[in-house]
């Protein structure tokens, strides 16, 4: 009983304790639930308390602000404003415009000062780099005045987003950027309107790729990388967007980049030496592929049809060929295709006709065989259409009337026939209409086009139209036309309706029969370009022309204008870029004053009767690239001071009365830092060979293409569609023994590097140092008083195509090294005192006897005097024919033979016809065929 009782009590006690424990646990859980519910209700009903900005970070931001001034022109975006203007020490920096802080710690983690109109230099020890908690730094679209990106940027180790684009930083991108291992986005894009200011070493690029492995966007456009791209770029598996536009890349593009799994946007435009081909594509997220003006080659793979997300394909000015694959029709999301200037062939209609979402279609300058272009009318969403140089051979198709959204229509040089249809006036959205260089005919009232209220650009040049002014009302001022090109349109006067076009900016009227310029034109203050070359203008240039303060281009060349050059032309406008008055009968002095800070890039006053001296004020033209005063009566010494012009590339003083030594003043450097071409021929220069000056001409030693290229000209309209003006090509003539070589498009020959100091009184020896000018293509030292031997260092001039040392007093042997110049296609060492054998190789075998005549001591197969005793008699008497074309050095026509292209292509067609006629009468049919092939090829 007792035991039983004890046992019962013990059991009862254990049960009771267990129940207490269970209930206590239940109550505890209820308490936790109610407490958490209460806490949640309390915290959500009251505002979160944001920690305040740390004082040292506030101080650092204010110190950064004090280093810059606010300047509206420091930012390009219209919506930009000075975000730092409201910053002050009396408020919490976490509330400042452009600043965000961490919600718990209060540290500054986000700075967005994009388009904040900041102007000034970035201090290498900027207080900005004390903000080590930063995750986002955006300083884009400001003006940091060419300062370098500080190396201390590597201290911001938490950065995920860095944007320093379009902010005028310059110099080398510091390798410390590669220490930012957490970066997701890096944007260092430079300015399109300037030369590349930033440079990135290959070693730094490799380090960025190696360390910043999470990168999703990498923007390095307009940054000079100037190297191949590492294959490790294909290791950035998170990469979505890559832009390397205009970065001077070369070599083979790593094909693995095309297979990156997340790649959406690839921009490699304007890297002409970057090669590659498109791979076999798998399914991809790629939406934009931009390869404009690269070295990409090959055919478009059939597998391109697998890029189902592609919306933009832009591959103009590449080396693609073959047929457009029909699989392209699978890319139904495509809105833009640009295939311009490749070698595609066949009929692209099967691939393109059903891409109904297309808004941009450019297929110009290919080798398509198109039976009909009417299918384009089905693409009713088109905004831009370029079918230039696509041989249509018919009227403008009626189906084009369906393209009511069209803003840009270019059908230049497409062999379009018939009349301009009246229904084209129903395309009321047209902004650009380019029908130049076709076979359009019929009578046309020019003011009919005023019905197109949005039209900005109209080109009817070089057709068979009979244009007349129509019945334009003098009160009709609603036209928006800004660019009007009416070259070779049989005009005898400037149409009067132009007077009412208040927005007109460029008026191009070359190759007409216009005899005078009406006075009302001088009141068109909006005019930026006025081109009336190759007309019949007479009388003097009206000084009222200087009322056109907005002019950027003035071309009155090849007319019959007389009188003085208006003195105001050098000083009336800061915007004038090109002044061309060549080929008239102008007299008097060159304008003597030039506005400081002007924009002049080209001055051509050649082939006139201008006299006097070159004004020293030309030194104010700091952007001058091209200066030609040849064929005048200038009486002056060598303008050594022009060597201070930083952009001067072409200097022609030939056929004047310049005299004295060609040398630099003792207090000037005379570097001519970008000089490509100098023509001092047919003057009265004397003294010794200008050794010291030539040693400073660094650009003549370069192979860097970016240093040789001329500025490009382009214009865009508000719709974002780009159209090219008639290019402002520099036209240049160099004489060679009486035969002029005409370079009508000198910008296409930017690799042409030439020295011509022929027909002067230069004495002394040719220095060996001239062999350092490795870029030289043309060298003419003929008809001087040079002595000594031909320097063997000339053999180093691997680009040399023409060498003329004739009519001097040179002695010794012809260096064997000259035979090693692969491109040498013209050589003249005649009428010197040379001796010994003529070098014999394949190149020298192309040079005829007149290249060596007048050297009594020379012998060789090219001459009657052989180097062996059994000399053969001449088999031809043509060499001494008084009517021979040799008198004007016909061989310069063949300057493209033997590998050299630059000079051969440049020769004017008129000279070819003269040569061809001579050959027809004097030589075999096989040679005529050879000549014909040479010129057809070029």
GIFENFEN-V155721 format. One record per residue. N is the residue number from 1. RES is the residue in one letter. PSI is psi in whole degrees, -180 to 180 (none if undefined). Layout:
n | res | psi
N | RES | PSI
N | RES | PSI
//
This chain:
n | res | psi
1 | X | -49
2 | X | -48
3 | X | -43
4 | X | -40
5 | X | -44
6 | X | -45
7 | X | -39
8 | X | -41
9 | X | -40
10 | X | -43
11 | X | -41
12 | X | -40
13 | X | -44
14 | X | -40
15 | X | -42
16 | X | -45
17 | X | -40
18 | X | -43
19 | X | -40
20 | X | -42
21 | X | -43
22 | X | -46
23 | X | -35
24 | X | -38
25 | X | -40
26 | X | -47
27 | X | -37
28 | X | -42
29 | X | -42
30 | X | -41
31 | X | -46
32 | X | -40
33 | X | -48
34 | X | -36
35 | X | -44
36 | X | -37
37 | X | -43
38 | X | -43
39 | X | -43
40 | X | -44
41 | X | -41
42 | X | -46
43 | X | -31
44 | X | -19
45 | X | -14
46 | X | 147
47 | X | 147
48 | X | 141
49 | X | 111
50 | X | 125
51 | X | 147
52 | X | 157
53 | X | 142
54 | X | 139
55 | X | -40
56 | X | -30
57 | X | -39
58 | X | -44
59 | X | -41
60 | X | -40
61 | X | -42
62 | X | -37
63 | X | -40
64 | X | -44
65 | X | -41
66 | X | -16
67 | X | -2
68 | X | 155
69 | X | 162
70 | X | 125
71 | X | 121
72 | X | -33
73 | X | 0
74 | X | -15
75 | X | 140
76 | X | -31
77 | X | 134
78 | X | -28
79 | X | 3
80 | X | 152
81 | X | 159
82 | X | 95
83 | X | -31
84 | X | -9
85 | X | -30
86 | X | -2
87 | X | 132
88 | X | 160
89 | X | -12
90 | X | -8
91 | X | 161
92 | X | 127
93 | X | -22
94 | X | -15
95 | X | -1
96 | X | 151
97 | X | 127
98 | X | -1
99 | X | 137
100 | X | 143
101 | X | 161
102 | X | 138
103 | X | -22
104 | X | -41
105 | X | -22
106 | X | 2
107 | X | 145
108 | X | 121
109 | X | -9
110 | X | 120
111 | X | 118
112 | X | 97
113 | X | 29
114 | X | 142
115 | X | 45
116 | X | 11
117 | X | 31
118 | X | 133
119 | X | 129
120 | X | 176
121 | X | 143
122 | X | 122
123 | X | 137
124 | X | -26
125 | X | 34
126 | X | 140
127 | X | -17
128 | X | -30
129 | X | 5
130 | X | -15
131 | X | 73
132 | X | -6
133 | X | 1
134 | X | 136
135 | X | -27
136 | X | 128
137 | X | 114
138 | X | 107
139 | X | 22
140 | X | 156
141 | X | 52
142 | X | -175
143 | X | 100
144 | X | 20
145 | X | 46
146 | X | 21
147 | X | 161
148 | X | 153
149 | X | 119
150 | X | 142
151 | X | -21
152 | X | -5
153 | X | -22
154 | X | -16
155 | X | -18
156 | X | 68
157 | X | -14
158 | X | -2
159 | X | 135
160 | X | -29
161 | X | 122
162 | X | 121
163 | X | 108
164 | X | 25
165 | X | 149
166 | X | 44
167 | X | 18
168 | X | 42
169 | X | 153
170 | X | 173
171 | X | -168
172 | X | 134
173 | X | 122
174 | X | 140
175 | X | -18
176 | X | -18
177 | X | -31
178 | X | -11
179 | X | -10
180 | X | 76
181 | X | -15
182 | X | 4
183 | X | 134
184 | X | -29
185 | X | 128
186 | X | 118
187 | X | 109
188 | X | 27
189 | X | 134
190 | X | -171
191 | X | 134
192 | X | -31
193 | X | -3
194 | X | 167
195 | X | 156
196 | X | 122
197 | X | -30
198 | X | 144
199 | X | 143
200 | X | 118
201 | X | 149
202 | X | -38
203 | X | -38
204 | X | -40
205 | X | -43
206 | X | -39
207 | X | -39
208 | X | -46
209 | X | -39
210 | X | -39
211 | X | -37
212 | X | 68
213 | X | -11
214 | X | 7
215 | X | 132
216 | X | -33
217 | X | 133
218 | X | 106
219 | X | 110
220 | X | 27
221 | X | 145
222 | X | 29
223 | X | 125
224 | X | 110
225 | X | -40
226 | X | 55
227 | X | -179
228 | X | 166
229 | X | 135
230 | X | 145
231 | X | -24
232 | X | -11
233 | X | -30
234 | X | -3
235 | X | -10
236 | X | 78
237 | X | -16
238 | X | -5
239 | X | 127
240 | X | -37
241 | X | 129
242 | X | 120
243 | X | 126
244 | X | 35
245 | X | 125
246 | X | 57
247 | X | 12
248 | X | 41
249 | X | 154
250 | X | 176
251 | X | -168
252 | X | 130
253 | X | 132
254 | X | 115
255 | X | -24
256 | X | -24
257 | X | -35
258 | X | -21
259 | X | 7
260 | X | 131
261 | X | -25
262 | X | 6
263 | X | 125
264 | X | -32
265 | X | 121
266 | X | 117
267 | X | 109
268 | X | 19
269 | X | 151
270 | X | 48
271 | X | 79
272 | X | -20
273 | X | 9
274 | X | 116
275 | X | 166
276 | X | 170
277 | X | 158
278 | X | 135
279 | X | -179
280 | X | 116
281 | X | 144
282 | X | -175
283 | X | 135
284 | X | 158
285 | X | 7
286 | X | 127
287 | X | -30
288 | X | 128
289 | X | 112
290 | X | 111
291 | X | 22
292 | X | 134
293 | X | 50
294 | X | 179
295 | X | 17
296 | X | 145
297 | X | 178
298 | X | -167
299 | X | 163
300 | X | 122
301 | X | 149
302 | X | -31
303 | X | -5
304 | X | -21
305 | X | -9
306 | X | -9
307 | X | 70
308 | X | -19
309 | X | -2
310 | X | 128
311 | X | -17
312 | X | 125
313 | X | 111
314 | X | 110
315 | X | 40
316 | X | 159
317 | X | 40
318 | X | -156
319 | X | 37
320 | X | 154
321 | X | 179
322 | X | -165
323 | X | 152
324 | X | 120
325 | X | 142
326 | X | -20
327 | X | -17
328 | X | -26
329 | X | -17
330 | X | -16
331 | X | 72
332 | X | -9
333 | X | -6
334 | X | 130
335 | X | -17
336 | X | 130
337 | X | 127
338 | X | 110
339 | X | 14
340 | X | 145
341 | X | 53
342 | X | -157
343 | X | 43
344 | X | 148
345 | X | -180
346 | X | -167
347 | X | 115
348 | X | 3
349 | X | -38
350 | X | -29
351 | X | -26
352 | X | -22
353 | X | -25
354 | X | 11
355 | X | 78
356 | X | -11
357 | X | -2
358 | X | 130
359 | X | -24
360 | X | 126
361 | X | 114
362 | X | 115
363 | X | 24
364 | X | 157
365 | X | 54
366 | X | -166
367 | X | 36
368 | X | 147
369 | X | 98
370 | X | 118
371 | X | -38
372 | X | 146
373 | X | 8
374 | X | -23
375 | X | -24
376 | X | -28
377 | X | -17
378 | X | -18
379 | X | 73
380 | X | -9
381 | X | -1
382 | X | 133
383 | X | -37
384 | X | 132
385 | X | 121
386 | X | 108
387 | X | 31
388 | X | 141
389 | X | 23
390 | X | 113
391 | X | 93
392 | X | -48
393 | X | 22
394 | X | -177
395 | X | 166
396 | X | 122
397 | X | 141
398 | X | -29
399 | X | -22
400 | X | -17
401 | X | -18
402 | X | -14
403 | X | 64
404 | X | -14
405 | X | -5
406 | X | 129
407 | X | -31
408 | X | 119
409 | X | 113
410 | X | 118
411 | X | 40
412 | X | 137
413 | X | 46
414 | X | 16
415 | X | 37
416 | X | 136
417 | X | -178
418 | X | -166
419 | X | 161
420 | X | 117
421 | X | 147
422 | X | -29
423 | X | -14
424 | X | -22
425 | X | -9
426 | X | -9
427 | X | 73
428 | X | -8
429 | X | -1
430 | X | 128
431 | X | -37
432 | X | 127
433 | X | 111
434 | X | 104
435 | X | 22
436 | X | 156
437 | X | 54
438 | X | -164
439 | X | 34
440 | X | 143
441 | X | -178
442 | X | 167
443 | X | 143
444 | X | 128
445 | X | 118
446 | X | -36
447 | X | -2
448 | X | -35
449 | X | -11
450 | X | -13
451 | X | -22
452 | X | 93
453 | X | -23
454 | X | -2
455 | X | 125
456 | X | -29
457 | X | 125
458 | X | 123
459 | X | 113
460 | X | 19
461 | X | 148
462 | X | 59
463 | X | -163
464 | X | 33
465 | X | 150
466 | X | 102
467 | X | 141
468 | X | 163
469 | X | -25
470 | X | -154
471 | X | 41
472 | X | 133
473 | X | 142
474 | X | -13
475 | X | 5
476 | X | 102
477 | X | 19
478 | X | 2
479 | X | 142
480 | X | 8
481 | X | 127
482 | X | -30
483 | X | 123
484 | X | 117
485 | X | 114
486 | X | 42
487 | X | 139
488 | X | 52
489 | X | 24
490 | X | 33
491 | X | 140
492 | X | -6
493 | X | 162
494 | X | 120
495 | X | 136
496 | X | -25
497 | X | -20
498 | X | -29
499 | X | -31
500 | X | 1
501 | X | 92
502 | X | -20
503 | X | 4
504 | X | 128
505 | X | -37
506 | X | 122
507 | X | 112
508 | X | 113
509 | X | 36
510 | X | 160
511 | X | 44
512 | X | -162
513 | X | 32
514 | X | 132
515 | X | -18
516 | X | 162
517 | X | 123
518 | X | 150
519 | X | -28
520 | X | -22
521 | X | -30
522 | X | -7
523 | X | -1
524 | X | 84
525 | X | -17
526 | X | -12
527 | X | 125
528 | X | -31
529 | X | 127
530 | X | 108
531 | X | 112
532 | X | 39
533 | X | 159
534 | X | 54
535 | X | -156
536 | X | 35
537 | X | 138
538 | X | 174
539 | X | -166
540 | X | 159
541 | X | 123
542 | X | 124
543 | X | -16
544 | X | -12
545 | X | -25
546 | X | 4
547 | X | -15
548 | X | 75
549 | X | -17
550 | X | 0
551 | X | 133
552 | X | -25
553 | X | 127
554 | X | 117
555 | X | 106
556 | X | 25
557 | X | 156
558 | X | 59
559 | X | -161
560 | X | 37
561 | X | 145
562 | X | -175
563 | X | -171
564 | X | 154
565 | X | 122
566 | X | 127
567 | X | -23
568 | X | -13
569 | X | -21
570 | X | -7
571 | X | 17
572 | X | -15
573 | X | 132
574 | X | -18
575 | X | -15
576 | X | 125
577 | X | -34
578 | X | 123
579 | X | 114
580 | X | 109
581 | X | 18
582 | X | 158
583 | X | 37
584 | X | -158
585 | X | 36
586 | X | 148
587 | X | -168
588 | X | -157
589 | X | 158
590 | X | 142
591 | X | 134
592 | X | -17
593 | X | 144
594 | X | 131
595 | X | 131
596 | X | 134
597 | X | 17
598 | X | 174
599 | X | 10
600 | X | 125
601 | X | -26
602 | X | 130
603 | X | 117
604 | X | 107
605 | X | 21
606 | X | 161
607 | X | 54
608 | X | -161
609 | X | 36
610 | X | 142
611 | X | -171
612 | X | -155
613 | X | 164
614 | X | 127
615 | X | 134
616 | X | -22
617 | X | -13
618 | X | -20
619 | X | -17
620 | X | -13
621 | X | 74
622 | X | -13
623 | X | 5
624 | X | 126
625 | X | -33
626 | X | 122
627 | X | 118
628 | X | 113
629 | X | 21
630 | X | 158
631 | X | 56
632 | X | -159
633 | X | 40
634 | X | 130
635 | X | 102
636 | X | 171
637 | X | 174
638 | X | 128
639 | X | 71
640 | X | -28
641 | X | -19
642 | X | -13
643 | X | -12
644 | X | -7
645 | X | 116
646 | X | -20
647 | X | 0
648 | X | 122
649 | X | -32
650 | X | 125
651 | X | 114
652 | X | 117
653 | X | 16
654 | X | 157
655 | X | 54
656 | X | -154
657 | X | 39
658 | X | 148
659 | X | 173
660 | X | -173
661 | X | 149
662 | X | 88
663 | X | 170
664 | X | 146
665 | X | 152
666 | X | -25
667 | X | 15
668 | X | 153
669 | X | -32
670 | X | 43
671 | X | -25
672 | X | 65
673 | X | -25
674 | X | 20
675 | X | 126
676 | X | -44
677 | X | 129
678 | X | 125
679 | X | 107
680 | X | 17
681 | X | 159
682 | X | 53
683 | X | -160
684 | X | 33
685 | X | 145
686 | X | -168
687 | X | -176
688 | X | 168
689 | X | 133
690 | X | 67
691 | X | -53
692 | X | -37
693 | X | -45
694 | X | -33
695 | X | -22
696 | X | -6
697 | X | 78
698 | X | -34
699 | X | -26
700 | X | -7
701 | X | -4
702 | X | 157
703 | X | 11
704 | X | 110
705 | X | -37
706 | X | -27
707 | X | -16
708 | X | -24
709 | X | 148
710 | X | 166
711 | X | 146
712 | X | 160
713 | X | 131
714 | X | 163
715 | X | 145
716 | X | 152
717 | X | 178
718 | X | -19
719 | X | -2
720 | X | 8
721 | X | 131
722 | X | 138
723 | X | 148
724 | X | 134
725 | X | 166
726 | X | 118
727 | X | 140
728 | X | 67
729 | X | 141
730 | X | 127
731 | X | 131
732 | X | 142
733 | X | 130
734 | X | 134
735 | X | 149
736 | X | 98
737 | X | 45
738 | X | -10
739 | X | 120
740 | X | 134
741 | X | 121
742 | X | 120
743 | X | 91
744 | X | -28
745 | X | 71
746 | X | -30
747 | X | -27
748 | X | -15
749 | X | 43
750 | X | -17
751 | X | -5
752 | X | 117
753 | X | 123
754 | X | 144
755 | X | 125
756 | X | 107
757 | X | 31
758 | X | 162
759 | X | 53
760 | X | -156
761 | X | 40
762 | X | 136
763 | X | -180
764 | X | -173
765 | X | 156
766 | X | 120
767 | X | 152
768 | X | -28
769 | X | -17
770 | X | -21
771 | X | -10
772 | X | -13
773 | X | 69
774 | X | -12
775 | X | -8
776 | X | 134
777 | X | -40
778 | X | 132
779 | X | 117
780 | X | 110
781 | X | 19
782 | X | 161
783 | X | 52
784 | X | -159
785 | X | 38
786 | X | 143
787 | X | -179
788 | X | -170
789 | X | 163
790 | X | 122
791 | X | 134
792 | X | -21
793 | X | -17
794 | X | -23
795 | X | -16
796 | X | -12
797 | X | 77
798 | X | -17
799 | X | -2
800 | X | 131
801 | X | -29
802 | X | 129
803 | X | 119
804 | X | 111
805 | X | 17
806 | X | 160
807 | X | 54
808 | X | -160
809 | X | 41
810 | X | 148
811 | X | 179
812 | X | -168
813 | X | 158
814 | X | 119
815 | X | 135
816 | X | -26
817 | X | -26
818 | X | -27
819 | X | -11
820 | X | -4
821 | X | 103
822 | X | -38
823 | X | -4
824 | X | 113
825 | X | -12
826 | X | 128
827 | X | 133
828 | X | 111
829 | X | 22
830 | X | 156
831 | X | 58
832 | X | -161
833 | X | 38
834 | X | 153
835 | X | 168
836 | X | -177
837 | X | 146
838 | X | 130
839 | X | 139
840 | X | 117
841 | X | -178
842 | X | -37
843 | X | -49
844 | X | -23
845 | X | -17
846 | X | -13
847 | X | 132
848 | X | 179
849 | X | -34
850 | X | -9
851 | X | -20
852 | X | -3
853 | X | 159
854 | X | 14
855 | X | 97
856 | X | -28
857 | X | -2
858 | X | 149
859 | X | 158
860 | X | 173
861 | X | -25
862 | X | -15
863 | X | 164
864 | X | -32
865 | X | 105
866 | X | 158
867 | X | -5
868 | X | 166
869 | X | -28
870 | X | 65
871 | X | 137
872 | X | 145
873 | X | 155
874 | X | 140
875 | X | 1
876 | X | 141
877 | X | 8
878 | X | -25
879 | X | -28
880 | X | 12
881 | X | 123
882 | X | -21
883 | X | 10
884 | X | 142
885 | X | -11
886 | X | -24
887 | X | -23
888 | X | 31
889 | X | 62
890 | X | -22
891 | X | -19
892 | X | -22
893 | X | -33
894 | X | 22
895 | X | -13
896 | X | -9
897 | X | 147
898 | X | 17
899 | X | -33
900 | X | 135
901 | X | -36
902 | X | -56
903 | X | -36
904 | X | -44
905 | X | -33
906 | X | -19
907 | X | 134
908 | X | 149
909 | X | -29
910 | X | -36
911 | X | -36
912 | X | -43
913 | X | -38
914 | X | -45
915 | X | -43
916 | X | -42
917 | X | -42
918 | X | -44
919 | X | -38
920 | X | -34
921 | X | -17
922 | X | -22
923 | X | 180
924 | X | 161
925 | X | -36
926 | X | -37
927 | X | -37
928 | X | -44
929 | X | -41
930 | X | -47
931 | X | -43
932 | X | -42
933 | X | -42
934 | X | -48
935 | X | -28
936 | X | -36
937 | X | -36
938 | X | none
//
